[in-house]
Amino acid sequence: MLEPNQLNDADQAILDFMSQDGGRVTPSFLEQHIDWSRSYISQRLKRLGEHGHLSQPATGLWVLEHDPRDN
């Protein structure tokens, strides 16, 4: 699990959006709402997933499991 101080600005924006919008997103959808490219968003989603904060139940779909800022 990541600590809050290990999150960058993109991670914060992704988590903010997911926590306010039902917790399910795709990189393409996020790209329309936050100021990063889809490829960079995909990288950050993957990193958050590798640390157990997100799951990926289907290709391209990410679900918020645990917000590291809610320790």
A tleap script that builds the chain and sets N, CA, C and O, in Angstrom:
source leaprc.protein.ff14SB
mol = sequence {
  NMET LEU GLU PRO ASN GLN LEU ASN ASP ALA
  ASP GLN ALA ILE LEU ASP PHE MET SER GLN
  ASP GLY GLY ARG VAL THR PRO SER PHE LEU
  GLU GLN HIE ILE ASP TRP SER ARG SER TYR
  ILE SER GLN ARG LEU LYS ARG LEU GLY GLU
  HIE GLY HIE LEU SER GLN PRO ALA THR GLY
  LEU TRP VAL LEU GLU HIE ASP PRO ARG ASP
  CASN
}
set mol.1.N position { 0.832 -1.187 0.000 }
set mol.1.CA position { 0.000 0.000 0.000 }
set mol.1.C position { 0.876 1.249 0.000 }
set mol.1.O position { 1.930 1.285 0.634 }
set mol.2.N position { 0.432 2.247 -0.705 }
set mol.2.CA position { 1.138 3.523 -0.745 }
set mol.2.C position { 0.736 4.383 0.445 }
set mol.2.O position { -0.387 4.304 0.942 }
set mol.3.N position { 1.662 5.188 0.877 }
set mol.3.CA position { 1.385 6.191 1.902 }
set mol.3.C position { 0.938 7.470 1.197 }
set mol.3.O position { 1.316 7.689 0.046 }
set mol.4.N position { 0.154 8.311 1.843 }
set mol.4.CA position { -0.300 9.553 1.207 }
set mol.4.C position { 0.837 10.416 0.660 }
set mol.4.O position { 0.664 11.075 -0.366 }
set mol.5.N position { 1.988 10.426 1.319 }
set mol.5.CA position { 3.107 11.250 0.839 }
set mol.5.C position { 3.788 10.657 -0.389 }
set mol.5.O position { 4.677 11.290 -0.958 }
set mol.6.N position { 3.393 9.459 -0.811 }
set mol.6.CA position { 3.950 8.839 -2.010 }
set mol.6.C position { 3.090 9.102 -3.250 }
set mol.6.O position { 3.424 8.643 -4.343 }
set mol.7.N position { 2.009 9.820 -3.090 }
set mol.7.CA position { 1.111 10.127 -4.203 }
set mol.7.C position { 1.538 11.419 -4.880 }
set mol.7.O position { 1.847 12.406 -4.212 }
set mol.8.N position { 1.556 11.413 -6.210 }
set mol.8.CA position { 1.853 12.661 -6.922 }
set mol.8.C position { 0.543 13.386 -7.261 }
set mol.8.O position { -0.544 12.932 -6.904 }
set mol.9.N position { 0.670 14.508 -7.949 }
set mol.9.CA position { -0.519 15.316 -8.264 }
set mol.9.C position { -1.538 14.553 -9.112 }
set mol.9.O position { -2.745 14.692 -8.913 }
set mol.10.N position { -1.049 13.751 -10.054 }
set mol.10.CA position { -1.965 12.972 -10.891 }
set mol.10.C position { -2.702 11.933 -10.055 }
set mol.10.O position { -3.908 11.747 -10.216 }
set mol.11.N position { -1.982 11.254 -9.162 }
set mol.11.CA position { -2.624 10.271 -8.281 }
set mol.11.C position { -3.721 10.935 -7.453 }
set mol.11.O position { -4.819 10.399 -7.309 }
set mol.12.N position { -3.406 12.102 -6.915 }
set mol.12.CA position { -4.385 12.835 -6.098 }
set mol.12.C position { -5.631 13.171 -6.920 }
set mol.12.O position { -6.757 12.998 -6.454 }
set mol.13.N position { -5.415 13.654 -8.147 }
set mol.13.CA position { -6.550 14.022 -9.006 }
set mol.13.C position { -7.392 12.797 -9.359 }
set mol.13.O position { -8.621 12.860 -9.356 }
set mol.14.N position { -6.732 11.693 -9.658 }
set mol.14.CA position { -7.450 10.452 -9.976 }
set mol.14.C position { -8.281 10.000 -8.784 }
set mol.14.O position { -9.464 9.689 -8.925 }
set mol.15.N position { -7.661 9.966 -7.616 }
set mol.15.CA position { -8.373 9.527 -6.413 }
set mol.15.C position { -9.505 10.484 -6.047 }
set mol.15.O position { -10.580 10.050 -5.634 }
set mol.16.N position { -9.263 11.784 -6.198 }
set mol.16.CA position { -10.328 12.762 -5.938 }
set mol.16.C position { -11.529 12.487 -6.836 }
set mol.16.O position { -12.667 12.434 -6.371 }
set mol.17.N position { -11.259 12.314 -8.133 }
set mol.17.CA position { -12.344 12.099 -9.084 }
set mol.17.C position { -13.076 10.792 -8.790 }
set mol.17.O position { -14.306 10.751 -8.774 }
set mol.18.N position { -12.314 9.729 -8.560 }
set mol.18.CA position { -12.932 8.425 -8.323 }
set mol.18.C position { -13.756 8.410 -7.037 }
set mol.18.O position { -14.807 7.772 -6.985 }
set mol.19.N position { -13.298 9.091 -6.023 }
set mol.19.CA position { -14.028 9.078 -4.754 }
set mol.19.C position { -15.324 9.890 -4.830 }
set mol.19.O position { -16.227 9.695 -4.017 }
set mol.20.N position { -15.415 10.792 -5.798 }
set mol.20.CA position { -16.612 11.622 -5.949 }
set mol.20.C position { -17.543 11.131 -7.054 }
set mol.20.O position { -18.681 11.590 -7.157 }
set mol.21.N position { -17.067 10.202 -7.877 }
set mol.21.CA position { -17.853 9.808 -9.048 }
set mol.21.C position { -18.158 8.312 -9.072 }
set mol.21.O position { -18.189 7.709 -10.145 }
set mol.22.N position { -18.379 7.714 -7.926 }
set mol.22.CA position { -18.789 6.316 -7.894 }
set mol.22.C position { -17.666 5.304 -7.897 }
set mol.22.O position { -17.922 4.108 -7.756 }
set mol.23.N position { -16.434 5.743 -8.054 }
set mol.23.CA position { -15.297 4.849 -7.928 }
set mol.23.C position { -14.980 3.971 -9.111 }
set mol.23.O position { -14.147 3.074 -8.989 }
set mol.24.N position { -15.613 4.191 -10.269 }
set mol.24.CA position { -15.349 3.375 -11.461 }
set mol.24.C position { -15.023 4.303 -12.623 }
set mol.24.O position { -15.790 5.215 -12.935 }
set mol.25.N position { -13.876 4.064 -13.264 }
set mol.25.CA position { -13.463 4.916 -14.381 }
set mol.25.C position { -12.706 4.109 -15.428 }
set mol.25.O position { -12.247 2.994 -15.181 }
set mol.26.N position { -12.595 4.719 -16.609 }
set mol.26.CA position { -11.674 4.259 -17.643 }
set mol.26.C position { -10.685 5.396 -17.885 }
set mol.26.O position { -10.993 6.551 -17.591 }
set mol.27.N position { -9.505 5.087 -18.414 }
set mol.27.CA position { -8.555 6.162 -18.711 }
set mol.27.C position { -9.134 7.214 -19.658 }
set mol.27.O position { -8.890 8.407 -19.481 }
set mol.28.N position { -9.892 6.783 -20.650 }
set mol.28.CA position { -10.483 7.733 -21.603 }
set mol.28.C position { -11.458 8.679 -20.918 }
set mol.28.O position { -11.479 9.875 -21.209 }
set mol.29.N position { -12.261 8.144 -20.013 }
set mol.29.CA position { -13.213 8.973 -19.278 }
set mol.29.C position { -12.476 9.967 -18.388 }
set mol.29.O position { -12.827 11.146 -18.351 }
set mol.30.N position { -11.464 9.501 -17.675 }
set mol.30.CA position { -10.692 10.396 -16.806 }
set mol.30.C position { -10.010 11.506 -17.596 }
set mol.30.O position { -9.939 12.649 -17.142 }
set mol.31.N position { -9.508 11.163 -18.782 }
set mol.31.CA position { -8.817 12.150 -19.617 }
set mol.31.C position { -9.712 13.356 -19.904 }
set mol.31.O position { -9.215 14.473 -20.052 }
set mol.32.N position { -11.006 13.144 -19.983 }
set mol.32.CA position { -11.947 14.228 -20.257 }
set mol.32.C position { -12.164 15.135 -19.047 }
set mol.32.O position { -12.697 16.236 -19.182 }
set mol.33.N position { -11.750 14.671 -17.862 }
set mol.33.CA position { -12.065 15.392 -16.630 }
set mol.33.C position { -10.862 15.890 -15.841 }
set mol.33.O position { -11.007 16.764 -14.985 }
set mol.34.N position { -9.677 15.350 -16.114 }
set mol.34.CA position { -8.475 15.831 -15.422 }
set mol.34.C position { -7.415 16.173 -16.462 }
set mol.34.O position { -7.512 15.746 -17.612 }
set mol.35.N position { -6.419 16.930 -16.069 }
set mol.35.CA position { -5.476 17.526 -17.022 }
set mol.35.C position { -4.221 16.703 -17.282 }
set mol.35.O position { -3.111 17.232 -17.229 }
set mol.36.N position { -4.387 15.411 -17.562 }
set mol.36.CA position { -3.249 14.582 -17.943 }
set mol.36.C position { -3.642 13.747 -19.147 }
set mol.36.O position { -4.827 13.547 -19.415 }
set mol.37.N position { -2.642 13.262 -19.873 }
set mol.37.CA position { -2.911 12.449 -21.060 }
set mol.37.C position { -3.419 11.065 -20.664 }
set mol.37.O position { -3.192 10.597 -19.548 }
set mol.38.N position { -4.098 10.436 -21.588 }
set mol.38.CA position { -4.636 9.103 -21.318 }
set mol.38.C position { -3.527 8.108 -21.006 }
set mol.38.O position { -3.690 7.266 -20.122 }
set mol.39.N position { -2.399 8.188 -21.714 }
set mol.39.CA position { -1.321 7.231 -21.443 }
set mol.39.C position { -0.736 7.432 -20.049 }
set mol.39.O position { -0.417 6.457 -19.369 }
set mol.40.N position { -0.590 8.688 -19.614 }
set mol.40.CA position { -0.069 8.938 -18.268 }
set mol.40.C position { -1.088 8.508 -17.211 }
set mol.40.O position { -0.718 7.942 -16.182 }
set mol.41.N position { -2.357 8.773 -17.466 }
set mol.41.CA position { -3.413 8.324 -16.552 }
set mol.41.C position { -3.376 6.800 -16.433 }
set mol.41.O position { -3.500 6.259 -15.334 }
set mol.42.N position { -3.206 6.113 -17.554 }
set mol.42.CA position { -3.130 4.647 -17.532 }
set mol.42.C position { -1.970 4.163 -16.677 }
set mol.42.O position { -2.109 3.199 -15.924 }
set mol.43.N position { -0.823 4.829 -16.790 }
set mol.43.CA position { 0.344 4.469 -15.973 }
set mol.43.C position { 0.041 4.632 -14.491 }
set mol.43.O position { 0.382 3.771 -13.680 }
set mol.44.N position { -0.598 5.737 -14.145 }
set mol.44.CA position { -0.898 6.006 -12.734 }
set mol.44.C position { -1.958 5.035 -12.206 }
set mol.44.O position { -1.859 4.579 -11.067 }
set mol.45.N position { -2.969 4.714 -13.019 }
set mol.45.CA position { -3.974 3.735 -12.612 }
set mol.45.C position { -3.316 2.381 -12.351 }
set mol.45.O position { -3.620 1.712 -11.362 }
set mol.46.N position { -2.418 1.988 -13.244 }
set mol.46.CA position { -1.714 0.714 -13.076 }
set mol.46.C position { -0.914 0.715 -11.776 }
set mol.46.O position { -0.940 -0.271 -11.039 }
set mol.47.N position { -0.213 1.793 -11.487 }
set mol.47.CA position { 0.577 1.883 -10.255 }
set mol.47.C position { -0.322 1.796 -9.023 }
set mol.47.O position { -0.015 1.069 -8.078 }
set mol.48.N position { -1.417 2.527 -9.033 }
set mol.48.CA position { -2.353 2.456 -7.909 }
set mol.48.C position { -2.928 1.041 -7.772 }
set mol.48.O position { -3.163 0.567 -6.661 }
set mol.49.N position { -3.148 0.379 -8.898 }
set mol.49.CA position { -3.622 -1.002 -8.867 }
set mol.49.C position { -2.584 -1.965 -8.320 }
set mol.49.O position { -2.917 -2.871 -7.557 }
set mol.50.N position { -1.325 -1.776 -8.703 }
set mol.50.CA position { -0.245 -2.638 -8.214 }
set mol.50.C position { -0.099 -2.563 -6.700 }
set mol.50.O position { 0.373 -3.509 -6.070 }
set mol.51.N position { -0.498 -1.452 -6.123 }
set mol.51.CA position { -0.377 -1.258 -4.680 }
set mol.51.C position { -1.685 -1.547 -3.936 }
set mol.51.O position { -1.793 -1.273 -2.741 }
set mol.52.N position { -2.675 -2.098 -4.640 }
set mol.52.CA position { -3.898 -2.551 -3.996 }
set mol.52.C position { -4.976 -1.504 -3.769 }
set mol.52.O position { -5.962 -1.763 -3.080 }
set mol.53.N position { -4.792 -0.325 -4.345 }
set mol.53.CA position { -5.785 0.731 -4.145 }
set mol.53.C position { -6.912 0.671 -5.171 }
set mol.53.O position { -8.018 1.146 -4.914 }
set mol.54.N position { -6.628 0.085 -6.334 }
set mol.54.CA position { -7.618 -0.075 -7.398 }
set mol.54.C position { -7.639 -1.528 -7.836 }
set mol.54.O position { -6.651 -2.245 -7.676 }
set mol.55.N position { -8.758 -1.959 -8.388 }
set mol.55.CA position { -8.830 -3.262 -9.049 }
set mol.55.C position { -9.243 -3.022 -10.496 }
set mol.55.O position { -9.759 -1.960 -10.844 }
set mol.56.N position { -9.005 -4.031 -11.331 }
set mol.56.CA position { -9.352 -3.920 -12.746 }
set mol.56.C position { -10.210 -5.135 -13.128 }
set mol.56.O position { -9.686 -6.142 -13.605 }
set mol.57.N position { -11.537 -5.036 -12.915 }
set mol.57.CA position { -12.411 -6.177 -13.190 }
set mol.57.C position { -12.586 -6.491 -14.678 }
set mol.57.O position { -12.976 -7.602 -15.034 }
set mol.58.N position { -12.302 -5.526 -15.539 }
set mol.58.CA position { -12.393 -5.724 -16.986 }
set mol.58.C position { -11.347 -4.828 -17.641 }
set mol.58.O position { -10.924 -3.829 -17.061 }
set mol.59.N position { -10.942 -5.186 -18.833 }
set mol.59.CA position { -9.946 -4.399 -19.545 }
set mol.59.C position { -10.391 -2.947 -19.645 }
set mol.59.O position { -11.474 -2.647 -20.147 }
set mol.60.N position { -9.530 -2.049 -19.157 }
set mol.60.CA position { -9.802 -0.623 -19.248 }
set mol.60.C position { -10.656 -0.048 -18.135 }
set mol.60.O position { -10.750 1.172 -18.005 }
set mol.61.N position { -11.278 -0.893 -17.332 }
set mol.61.CA position { -12.137 -0.416 -16.247 }
set mol.61.C position { -11.403 -0.551 -14.925 }
set mol.61.O position { -10.902 -1.624 -14.589 }
set mol.62.N position { -11.342 0.545 -14.174 }
set mol.62.CA position { -10.679 0.563 -12.869 }
set mol.62.C position { -11.686 0.927 -11.794 }
set mol.62.O position { -12.540 1.792 -11.990 }
set mol.63.N position { -11.573 0.245 -10.640 }
set mol.63.CA position { -12.493 0.436 -9.518 }
set mol.63.C position { -11.683 0.786 -8.277 }
set mol.63.O position { -10.688 0.132 -7.964 }
set mol.64.N position { -12.117 1.814 -7.583 }
set mol.64.CA position { -11.462 2.226 -6.342 }
set mol.64.C position { -11.781 1.217 -5.243 }
set mol.64.O position { -12.946 0.961 -4.940 }
set mol.65.N position { -10.736 0.652 -4.653 }
set mol.65.CA position { -10.889 -0.307 -3.556 }
set mol.65.C position { -10.541 0.317 -2.212 }
set mol.65.O position { -11.210 0.069 -1.209 }
set mol.66.N position { -9.487 1.131 -2.200 }
set mol.66.CA position { -9.029 1.734 -0.946 }
set mol.66.C position { -8.286 3.025 -1.270 }
set mol.66.O position { -7.310 3.011 -2.019 }
set mol.67.N position { -8.736 4.115 -0.721 }
set mol.67.CA position { -8.059 5.401 -0.901 }
set mol.67.C position { -6.944 5.495 0.142 }
set mol.67.O position { -7.224 5.504 1.340 }
set mol.68.N position { -5.685 5.564 -0.298 }
set mol.68.CA position { -4.571 5.598 0.654 }
set mol.68.C position { -4.586 6.820 1.562 }
set mol.68.O position { -3.878 6.853 2.568 }
set mol.69.N position { -5.377 7.808 1.221 }
set mol.69.CA position { -5.460 9.011 2.052 }
set mol.69.C position { -6.415 8.815 3.225 }
set mol.69.O position { -6.503 9.671 4.106 }
set mol.70.N position { -7.134 7.685 3.240 }
set mol.70.CA position { -8.114 7.398 4.293 }
set mol.70.C position { -7.573 6.477 5.380 }
set mol.70.O position { -8.336 5.722 5.982 }
set mol.71.N position { -6.293 6.526 5.636 }
set mol.71.CA position { -5.711 5.617 6.643 }
set mol.71.C position { -6.303 5.897 7.933 }
set mol.71.O position { -5.960 5.251 8.924 }
savepdb mol mol.pdb
quit
